[in-house]
Structure formats: C-alpha cells, structure tokens
Amino acid sequence: MALLAVAGLATLSACTQQATEVTLQVQTKYGTLEGIEEGGVKKFLGVPFAQAPVGDLRWKAPQPLQAWEGVRSAKAFGNDPMQLNVFGDMQFRGESRSEDCLYLNIWTTAKTTADALPVLIYFNGGGLMAGSGSEPRYDGSSIAKEGVIGVTANYREGVFGFFAHPDLTAASDYKGSGNYGFLDQVAAIQWVKENIEAFGGDPARITIVGESAGSFSVSLLMCSPLSKNLIAGAMLSSGAEVLPYAPVAQADADAAGAELLKNAGIASLADAMALTADSLQQLLPPRGMANVVLDGYFMKESADAVLEKGEQAQVPLLAGWNSLEGHPAQAMQGQAPTLQNFKNALKGQFGDMTDEILTAYGITTDEDVLSQKGFDLASDLFTGFPTWKFCDYHARTSSQPVYRYHYMHPRPQVSAKMGDMTGGLAGGVREKTEEEKKAAAQQPAIAPGAVHSADIEYAMGTLDSNEFYDWQEEDYAISKLFLSYYANFCKTGNPNGRSSESRVVTDEGEANGEGPPQWTAITKDNLDNAPVMKIDVESKVVASPERENAYRTLEKFYRSKK
C-alpha cells in the first residue's frame, strides 16, 4: 500500500511538472514573447509566423521564421497587409500597412499548458484584396472567455498575394506561382500547430474559420494537401471555392500575369520587383476575388474534384450564409422590380433555363421579386449556392457531420450619433448617396435581412467593438447564442456541445428544457430534406425539400456549362 501511494504521488508530481503556467511571457519554438492582459484575457499581438516577404522574398512562398534572442514584445498589432481602400469602411488596429505583414494574434484564458484548450483561427474577408486580422470585428477576447483560444492571422492580399508570372513559376521549387496568400494561411496554421501548446492550447483541436474571402480560403484549406491534415474542424461563413467557381491552370495564370505587367507598362518581372510596395499596388490594383491557381503544390486539382473523391479533411463542418447576401435590384440595374424585368436580366446568365430556375425559387409574380424568394436567389448567386454545394459534397463523401445555418437577423439602425451615414459592406459606415438620403426620408432604411458580413460581430461576440450601430438587447441575445455555437463546435465538433445529447428535440428544433435551440446535423440520410438552423430572434431548425430542389436546379445549370 505504501509503495502504491508513493508511486501515485510520483505520477502526480510528474504530471504537475509537465504542466507549465501560462504567464505573460511565453516561450515559443522561435523565442520568448511578452504579451498583455486585459479583462482576464492574455493577449499576444503582432506575433510573426514567417519571415517578412520583402525584397527577394516578394512573390515567394512564406519562409520559415528565424529565431530571435531575448524577449520580443507582443503587445501591439503588427502591420496590416498592403491594400488600397477597397471598401472604405474597414477598421484596422495595425501600426501601418506593409509587405511585412505576416503576423498573427492570440487571445487565451489558459492558466497552464495542461488546460489544452481548443483553438479557433480566423481568416479575414475582403475579397482577397483587403482586410486584416487586426480588425476589431474578429477580436478573439469573447471566444477566449468561452474557453477557446482565439487566433487571427494576416495573409498577403491583392497583387502581393495572388500574382502569377512565368518567371516566378520557373524559379520556384514547386514550379508554380500565384497562391502566396493561401500559402501564408497554411504557414499560420503550421505555426499554431507547433506553438499553441505553450499558450495553453491543444494542437490537435484546431478549427479554422473565415468569412467571405476567408470562407473561400477555408474551403481550399480543407482540400489542400498542405493543410487538410492540420485541422480538427472547419467553419465557412458565406463562401466556398467550388461550383460555379473554378480554378485557373498555372499556364493561364502565368499568361494573365505577364499581360498585367505589359498593360501597366512594366517591362519585366525584375522591374516589378524593383518597385516599392506603394508604387506596385498603384500600377497593379486588385481586381476582385482571385481564383486559386492549380500550382501543383497548394492545389493539384480543383476543390470539386477533391471533394467528389472524399479526399478533403475528414472533420466536422459548420457552414452557412446570410439572408441578404445579394439583392434582386443589383441584376435589374435600376429597372422596375417586375417579374419580366427580373427574367430579362437573368436570361443573359441562365438562357433557356431562366424560367425553370425562377420557378424552382417560387418567383412567379411581380411581388415575389422583392420578397425573400428573390433575395434567396440573389444571395445564392453570390455565396449561397457554393456554400450549399460544399456542405452537400462533405455530407456525401465524408463520415463527419455537417451543420448548416442561414443567418437572418438584420443589423439595427446606424447610431444617430453617426449623422447622415449608412452601413458599409465591411461592417463600418459610409456617407449616404443623394438617392439614399431621399429614400431614407420616405421610410426607415433597415435592410430586410442580414447583409453580407453582418454575421461576424454576432458570431464572434464583438458587437461592442462596432460603435456605428444602435445595438439592442435582441442583438446581444443573438450574439450570445451564435458565439456559444462557435465555441461548442470548437470544443466538441458539435455546436450543441456534448451535453446536448441528453435533451429532447421537438419537430421545430427547440430543446425541451434549458439550453439553446438544438442544431441537427446534415447526413447522407437527410440530404433531400436537410435541416438548417435559422439564426434570428427566435432561432430554430427548419427543413425544406423545395429549397433543396432549388439548389439542385442551380446545380443542374452550372454542370451543364462545365
């Protein structure tokens, strides 16, 4: 008995010795970082995860970080990626914009390394042209207080992250170019995998998430041979790079890059390399979402091909989009919102299938055009359909659960203290146009749904970081629910959390007893009547075979064009 007691104490002592206290000084593989603490959350900001991609490293895959001596301050955000003011309403906390931008940020409440907390890595949106991990809407403080380590990571954007050229391809070890921003994201995940244990995190429980361009990125990271085995879960928010989006062959990307230089009056790649970052982005401004290049390294084949074979990351998936990602008026370009005008506007895209698609969405009268039916079609043509298709693929070719949502709640009115301003695409505000001022005088300008990117502050629990809107109690209640789903998913691969298994669920998806509305997974068995969580003031799971049929009709069209 005495020997057993001594052995037990020895084992306990050994376990205790293995656990290291997480203080404001953390030893990483590359050196010591010193962070700050605010509100019970330890923050390590501006942490480098690769060498600065400057000089000869411009337009090269991210290079391994070099170790440093002494203690490196991690108390302020690093540089934001180089970018023009594409959206105008983005808010940043980095010191400046620079090519030297490969930094990440960590928020943790871990006491010791034995806490082994799950980890969320957020990749920002912005069309692969703009955005940063320093944006307040992605702040990891709230998710950290839920017991999940929050991480945001920058990546090269615009011409710095997605420029291909035949000379770059020929000079690279893998004979490819153009995917530098995506390779930065891989490097960030690898850094977290190697070092997060020192911050109290579990390297085996990393969930990646992104919104818009970040969501497209996550869909590719799930399919890339470089990253698919590094993660334990994934969340998509408005976007996936699958049908109808298509990758670009390396040769075509190279030709486009060479033509871009020629049109800008830049004689050679060497001349482009010699330009300053500011001059370069003025001469070669971003042109919108870049398609992934089949570089034989980051991506060897399309994400569709990977998913069809079931070779993507075999992890739980949570994915969805907003109810007003697009608006029918965008297609009609100022014409009256009648069924005939909408039909005429869509014929250029859908041709002979226009009537079939409109019927599938239930758009058969003038009134339907500006109803939720019209918003659904417009939203699906932007981000809804590819996100749905990624979910459909994953449910069919993996053994993992898929949790799909539709975010419905509109932001409230812009705060009165902002004056004559209106909401912008990136969560900030901008000046109203004269047309908007006239419309506002006639009726309050509250969107009939959740516009693109409106879900971010709710899901990340960062409403208070956005002072532009007049947040109400219902907004905070929705945010609390959404954040809990995110946190539970990171912890268990299930947005309900482990305890949800004991609760009874009604047909409407509401839990009998305490707890949030239950979220039912999509599986191979319920694909044609897939359960979807409608997140709103009264959240609930619904299923609609008619809606699934509408997606199948769109898929039929897109496949006919391949």
C-alpha positions in Angstrom: 0.0 0.0 0.0 2.8 2.4 0.9 4.6 1.6 -2.4 1.4 2.2 -4.3 0.9 5.5 -2.5 4.5 6.6 -3.3 4.0 5.6 -6.9 0.8 7.5 -7.1 2.4 10.6 -5.7 5.4 10.3 -8.1 3.0 10.1 -11.0 1.0 13.1 -9.8 4.3 15.0 -9.4 5.4 14.1 -12.9 2.1 15.3 -14.4 2.3 18.5 -12.4 5.9 19.1 -13.6 4.8 18.7 -17.2 2.2 21.4 -16.9 3.7 24.9 -17.2 2.0 28.1 -16.0 0.9 30.3 -18.9 2.1 33.8 -17.9 2.5 37.0 -20.0 5.9 35.6 -21.1 5.6 32.5 -23.3 8.5 30.5 -24.8 7.8 29.5 -28.4 9.9 27.5 -30.7 11.4 30.7 -32.0 11.8 32.7 -28.9 10.1 34.4 -25.9 7.0 36.6 -26.4 5.7 39.0 -23.8 2.0 39.9 -24.1 -0.5 41.9 -22.1 -3.6 41.0 -20.1 -7.0 42.8 -20.3 -10.3 41.7 -18.7 -8.9 38.3 -17.7 -7.7 37.6 -21.3 -4.0 37.3 -22.1 -3.2 38.8 -25.5 -0.2 38.2 -27.6 -0.4 40.6 -30.6 1.8 41.0 -33.6 3.4 37.6 -33.4 5.5 36.8 -36.6 4.8 33.4 -38.1 7.1 33.6 -41.1 9.9 35.7 -42.5 8.8 39.1 -43.8 8.0 38.6 -47.5 10.0 41.6 -48.6 12.9 42.2 -51.0 13.9 38.9 -52.7 11.0 37.2 -50.8 8.3 39.1 -52.6 6.2 36.7 -54.6 7.8 33.6 -52.9 6.2 31.0 -50.6 6.4 32.1 -47.0 9.8 31.2 -45.5 10.3 29.7 -42.0 10.7 32.2 -39.2 14.1 32.9 -37.8 14.6 32.5 -34.1 15.3 35.7 -32.0 17.2 36.3 -28.8 15.8 37.9 -25.7 12.1 38.8 -25.1 10.0 40.1 -28.1 7.2 42.4 -27.3 3.8 41.2 -28.4 1.7 44.0 -27.0 0.5 45.7 -30.2 -0.8 44.5 -33.6 1.7 44.1 -36.4 1.4 45.7 -39.8 -1.7 45.2 -41.8 -1.3 43.7 -45.3 -0.7 46.1 -48.1 -4.0 47.2 -49.7 -5.9 50.1 -51.2 -9.1 51.4 -49.6 -11.2 49.0 -51.5 -14.2 49.1 -49.2 -13.5 52.3 -47.3 -15.3 51.3 -44.1 -12.8 48.7 -42.7 -11.4 49.4 -39.3 -7.8 48.4 -38.5 -5.6 48.4 -35.4 -2.2 47.7 -37.0 0.5 50.3 -36.9 0.7 50.7 -40.7 0.2 48.8 -44.0 3.3 47.0 -45.2 4.5 44.0 -47.2 6.0 42.9 -43.8 2.6 41.7 -42.7 2.8 38.0 -41.7 1.7 38.4 -38.1 -0.9 36.6 -36.0 -2.7 37.4 -32.8 -3.6 35.2 -29.9 -6.2 35.5 -27.1 -6.1 33.0 -24.3 -7.5 32.4 -20.8 -5.5 29.3 -20.1 -3.8 29.1 -16.7 -1.4 26.3 -17.6 -0.4 24.3 -20.6 -2.4 21.4 -19.1 -5.6 23.2 -19.9 -5.2 22.1 -23.6 -7.9 24.5 -24.8 -9.4 24.2 -28.3 -8.2 26.7 -30.8 -10.0 28.9 -33.4 -8.1 30.5 -36.3 -10.0 33.2 -38.1 -9.0 34.3 -41.7 -10.4 37.7 -42.6 -12.7 38.6 -45.5 -12.2 41.4 -48.0 -12.3 39.8 -51.5 -8.6 38.7 -51.1 -7.9 42.4 -51.7 -8.3 43.9 -48.3 -8.8 43.2 -44.6 -6.6 42.2 -41.7 -6.5 40.1 -38.5 -6.3 43.4 -36.6 -9.9 44.3 -37.4 -12.0 44.7 -34.2 -14.8 42.5 -35.5 -12.6 39.5 -35.5 -11.2 40.1 -31.9 -10.7 36.9 -30.0 -11.4 38.2 -26.5 -15.0 36.9 -26.3 -14.3 33.5 -27.7 -11.4 33.2 -25.3 -13.8 33.8 -22.4 -15.8 30.8 -23.7 -12.8 28.6 -23.2 -11.4 28.7 -26.8 -8.1 30.2 -27.8 -8.8 32.8 -30.4 -6.3 33.5 -33.2 -6.4 35.8 -36.2 -3.7 35.7 -38.9 -2.8 38.0 -41.7 -2.0 36.9 -45.3 -0.8 38.7 -48.4 -3.6 40.2 -50.4 -4.2 41.7 -53.9 -1.2 41.7 -56.2 1.2 40.8 -53.3 -0.7 37.6 -52.5 -2.1 36.4 -55.8 0.1 37.4 -58.7 1.4 34.7 -61.1 4.1 35.0 -63.7 6.0 32.6 -65.9 9.3 33.7 -64.5 8.1 33.2 -60.9 6.8 29.8 -61.8 10.1 28.8 -63.4 12.1 29.9 -60.4 10.1 28.3 -57.7 11.0 24.9 -56.2 7.5 23.6 -57.0 7.2 25.2 -60.4 4.2 27.2 -59.5 3.1 30.8 -58.6 0.1 32.8 -57.6 -1.1 31.3 -54.4 1.1 33.2 -51.9 -1.8 34.4 -49.8 -3.1 30.9 -49.4 0.4 29.6 -48.6 0.6 32.3 -45.9 -2.6 30.8 -44.3 -1.0 27.4 -44.3 2.1 28.8 -42.6 -0.1 30.4 -39.9 -1.8 27.1 -39.2 1.5 25.3 -39.0 2.9 27.9 -36.6 -0.1 27.5 -34.4 0.2 23.7 -34.6 3.8 23.9 -33.4 3.5 26.6 -30.7 0.0 26.8 -29.3 0.6 24.3 -26.5 2.8 26.9 -24.8 -0.3 29.2 -24.7 -2.4 26.5 -23.1 -3.9 25.3 -26.4 -4.4 21.8 -27.8 -2.6 21.4 -31.2 -4.9 18.5 -32.0 -8.0 20.7 -31.8 -7.6 23.5 -34.3 -10.7 24.8 -36.0 -10.3 27.2 -38.9 -13.0 29.7 -39.9 -13.3 32.6 -42.3 -16.0 34.9 -43.7 -16.4 35.8 -47.4 -12.8 35.6 -48.9 -11.8 34.0 -45.7 -14.5 31.4 -46.1 -13.4 30.7 -49.7 -9.9 30.2 -48.2 -11.1 27.8 -45.6 -12.8 25.7 -48.2 -9.5 25.4 -50.1 -7.5 24.8 -46.9 -9.8 21.8 -46.3 -8.8 20.4 -49.7 -5.1 21.3 -50.0 -2.6 18.5 -49.3 -0.6 21.1 -47.3 -3.2 21.8 -44.7 -6.1 19.3 -44.7 -4.3 17.1 -42.1 -3.5 20.0 -39.7 -7.1 20.8 -38.6 -9.8 19.2 -36.5 -12.8 21.3 -37.7 -13.8 24.0 -40.2 -16.4 26.7 -40.4 -17.5 28.5 -43.5 -19.2 31.9 -43.4 -20.5 33.0 -46.8 -18.5 31.3 -49.5 -16.6 28.3 -50.9 -14.5 27.9 -53.9 -16.5 25.1 -55.6 -19.0 25.1 -58.4 -19.6 27.6 -60.1 -16.2 29.0 -59.2 -13.3 27.3 -61.0 -9.6 27.2 -60.5 -7.1 28.6 -63.0 -4.4 26.5 -64.8 -0.9 27.6 -64.0 -0.2 28.4 -67.6 -3.3 30.6 -67.8 -2.4 32.4 -64.6 1.1 33.0 -65.8 -0.1 34.4 -69.1 -2.5 36.7 -67.3 0.3 37.9 -65.0 2.5 38.7 -67.9 -0.3 40.6 -69.7 -0.9 42.5 -66.5 2.7 43.8 -66.4 2.6 44.6 -70.1 -0.6 46.6 -69.8 0.8 48.5 -66.8 3.9 49.5 -68.8 6.2 47.3 -66.7 8.8 45.8 -69.0 9.9 42.8 -66.9 9.4 40.9 -63.6 12.7 42.4 -62.5 11.3 45.9 -63.0 8.2 44.9 -61.0 10.4 43.5 -58.2 12.3 46.8 -58.1 9.1 48.9 -57.5 8.2 50.0 -54.0 5.1 48.4 -52.5 3.1 51.6 -52.8 4.1 52.0 -56.5 3.3 48.4 -57.3 -0.2 48.4 -56.0 -1.0 51.7 -57.7 0.2 50.2 -61.0 -1.4 46.8 -60.4 -4.5 47.4 -58.4 -6.6 44.5 -57.1 -9.3 43.2 -59.4 -11.6 41.3 -57.1 -11.7 37.7 -55.9 -8.8 35.7 -57.3 -9.4 32.2 -58.3 -7.0 29.6 -56.9 -4.2 28.5 -59.2 -3.6 24.8 -59.9 0.1 25.2 -59.0 0.7 21.5 -58.3 1.6 22.4 -54.7 -1.1 24.2 -52.7 -3.7 22.8 -55.1 -3.1 20.0 -57.6 -6.8 19.7 -58.7 -10.0 21.6 -58.2 -11.7 21.5 -54.8 -14.7 19.9 -56.6 -12.5 17.0 -57.7 -11.1 16.6 -54.2 -14.5 16.6 -52.6 -16.1 14.3 -55.1 -13.4 11.7 -54.2 -13.8 12.3 -50.4 -10.1 13.4 -50.1 -10.8 16.6 -48.2 -10.2 17.0 -44.5 -12.4 14.5 -42.7 -13.6 16.8 -40.0 -16.9 18.3 -38.7 -18.1 21.2 -40.8 -20.3 24.2 -39.7 -21.3 26.4 -42.6 -23.8 29.0 -43.7 -24.6 32.3 -45.2 -26.8 35.4 -44.7 -30.3 36.0 -45.9 -29.4 39.1 -47.9 -26.1 38.3 -49.5 -27.4 39.8 -52.7 -30.4 41.8 -53.9 -32.5 41.3 -57.0 -32.2 45.0 -57.8 -28.5 44.5 -58.5 -29.4 42.4 -61.5 -32.1 44.8 -62.8 -29.8 47.9 -62.7 -32.4 50.5 -62.0 -35.4 48.9 -63.8 -38.7 48.4 -62.1 -38.7 45.2 -60.0 -41.2 43.3 -62.1 -41.1 39.6 -62.9 -40.5 40.3 -66.6 -37.6 42.7 -65.9 -36.0 40.2 -63.5 -36.4 37.5 -66.0 -34.9 39.6 -68.8 -31.9 40.4 -66.5 -31.2 36.8 -65.7 -31.6 35.4 -69.3 -28.1 36.5 -70.2 -26.8 34.2 -67.5 -29.3 31.3 -67.5 -30.6 31.3 -71.1 -33.2 28.6 -71.7 -33.2 27.6 -68.0 -34.3 31.0 -66.7 -37.9 30.1 -66.3 -37.0 26.7 -64.6 -34.8 28.4 -62.1 -37.3 31.2 -61.3 -40.0 28.6 -60.8 -37.7 26.5 -58.6 -37.3 29.5 -56.3 -41.1 30.2 -56.3 -40.6 33.5 -58.2 -43.8 33.6 -60.3 -45.3 37.1 -59.7 -44.1 40.7 -59.5 -44.4 40.6 -55.7 -42.1 37.6 -55.5 -39.1 39.5 -57.0 -38.5 41.7 -53.8 -39.7 39.0 -51.4 -37.4 36.6 -49.5 -37.7 34.3 -52.6 -35.9 36.9 -54.7 -33.4 37.6 -52.0 -32.7 33.9 -51.7 -31.9 33.6 -55.4 -29.8 36.8 -55.5 -27.9 35.6 -52.4 -27.3 32.1 -53.8 -25.8 33.5 -57.0 -23.2 35.2 -54.9 -22.2 33.0 -51.9 -25.2 30.8 -51.0 -25.0 28.2 -53.7 -21.3 27.4 -53.5 -21.6 27.2 -49.7 -24.5 24.9 -50.0 -22.6 22.8 -52.5 -19.6 22.4 -50.3 -21.9 21.2 -47.5 -23.6 18.8 -49.9 -20.2 17.4 -51.0 -19.0 17.0 -47.5 -22.1 15.3 -46.3 -21.9 12.8 -49.2 -18.2 12.0 -49.2 -17.2 12.2 -45.5 -18.3 10.4 -42.4 -18.4 13.7 -40.5 -21.4 15.8 -39.5 -22.4 19.0 -41.4 -24.2 21.8 -39.5 -25.7 24.4 -41.9 -27.2 27.7 -40.9 -29.0 30.6 -42.5 -28.4 33.9 -40.7 -31.5 36.1 -40.8 -31.2 39.0 -38.4 -30.5 42.5 -39.9 -28.2 44.9 -38.2 -30.1 47.7 -36.3 -30.2 51.3 -37.5 -26.9 53.2 -37.7 -26.5 55.0 -34.5 -27.9 58.5 -34.5 -24.6 60.0 -33.4 -23.1 59.0 -36.8 -25.3 61.6 -38.6 -26.0 61.1 -42.3 -24.2 57.8 -42.6 -25.3 54.3 -43.7 -23.9 50.8 -43.3 -21.0 49.8 -45.4 -20.1 46.4 -46.8 -17.3 45.7 -44.3 -19.2 46.5 -41.1 -18.4 50.2 -40.9 -20.3 53.1 -42.2 -20.1 55.4 -45.2 -21.7 58.6 -46.4 -25.2 58.2 -47.9 -25.7 58.9 -51.5 -28.3 61.5 -52.5 -30.6 58.7 -53.6 -30.2 57.0 -50.2 -31.0 60.3 -48.4 -34.2 60.7 -50.4 -35.2 57.1 -49.8 -34.5 57.4 -46.0 -36.7 60.4 -45.9 -39.6 58.3 -47.1 -39.1 55.3 -44.9 -36.5 53.9 -42.4 -33.7 52.2 -44.3 -33.5 48.9 -42.4 -32.4 46.1 -44.7 -35.0 43.2 -45.0 -32.4 40.7 -43.9 -28.8 40.1 -42.9 -26.5 41.6 -45.5 -23.1 40.2 -46.5 -20.7 40.2 -43.5 -23.4 41.2 -41.0 -23.0 38.0 -39.0 -19.3 38.5 -38.0 -19.8 40.6 -34.9 -22.6 38.4 -33.7 -20.7 35.1 -34.1 -17.5 36.5 -32.6 -19.2 38.3 -29.7 -17.8 41.7 -30.8 -20.8 43.9 -31.1 -19.4 46.4 -28.7 -16.3 46.8 -30.9 -18.6 48.4 -33.6 -19.9 51.7 -32.3 -21.6 52.6 -35.6 -24.8 50.7 -34.8 -27.5 51.1 -32.2 -27.3 47.6 -30.8 -30.4 46.3 -28.9 -31.0 43.6 -26.3 -32.1 41.2 -29.0 -28.8 41.7 -30.8 -26.8 40.8 -27.7 -29.0 37.7 -27.2 -28.5 36.5 -30.7 -24.7 37.1 -30.4 -24.6 35.1 -27.2 -26.3 32.2 -28.9 -24.2 32.4 -32.0 -20.9 32.7 -30.0 -22.0 29.6 -28.0 -22.5 27.6 -31.1 -19.0 28.6 -32.3 -17.4 27.8 -29.0 -19.2 24.4 -28.6 -18.2 23.5 -32.2 -14.5 24.2 -31.5 -14.7 22.2 -28.3 -16.6 19.2 -29.5 -17.2 19.3 -33.2 -20.9 19.8 -32.3 -22.5 23.3 -31.9 -24.8 21.9 -29.3 -22.0 20.7 -27.1 -21.7 17.3 -25.5 -24.5 17.9 -23.0 -27.0 18.3 -25.8 -27.2 14.5 -26.4 -29.5 14.2 -23.3 -32.0 16.8 -24.4 -35.2 16.0 -26.3 -35.8 17.9 -29.5 -39.2 18.9 -30.9 -40.1 18.9 -34.6 -39.3 22.6 -34.7 -35.8 22.1 -33.4 -36.5 23.7 -30.0 -35.0 22.0 -27.0 -37.4 20.8 -24.3 -35.8 22.2 -21.1 -32.9 24.5 -20.7 -30.3 25.4 -23.3 -30.2 26.9 -26.8 -32.2 25.6 -29.8 -30.9 22.3 -30.9 -28.9 22.1 -34.1 -29.5 18.9 -36.2 -26.7 17.7 -38.4 -27.0 17.0 -42.1 -26.0 13.4 -43.0 -26.2 11.2 -46.1 -29.7 10.2 -44.9 -31.4 13.6 -44.9 -29.8 15.4 -47.8 -33.0 15.9 -49.7 -34.7 17.5 -46.6 -31.6 18.9 -45.0 -32.0 20.5 -41.5 -30.9 24.1 -41.4 -30.6 26.4 -38.3 -32.3 29.7 -38.9 -30.4 32.1 -36.6 -32.6 35.0 -35.6 -34.5 36.5 -32.6 -36.3 33.1 -32.5 -33.8 30.6 -33.8 -34.9 27.2 -34.9 -34.1 24.3 -37.2 -36.2 24.0 -40.3 -36.2 21.7 -43.3 -37.5 22.4 -46.8 -37.3 20.0 -49.7 -38.4 22.8 -52.0 -35.4 24.8 -51.1 -33.1 21.8 -51.7 -34.7 21.3 -55.1 -33.9 25.0 -55.9 -30.2 24.3 -55.2 -30.3 21.2 -57.3 -31.8 23.2 -60.2 -29.0 25.7 -60.0 -26.5 22.8 -59.9 -28.1 21.3 -63.0 -27.5 24.6 -64.8 -23.9 25.0 -63.6 -22.9 21.5 -64.5 -24.4 22.0 -68.0 -21.9 24.7 -68.5 -18.8 22.8 -67.4 
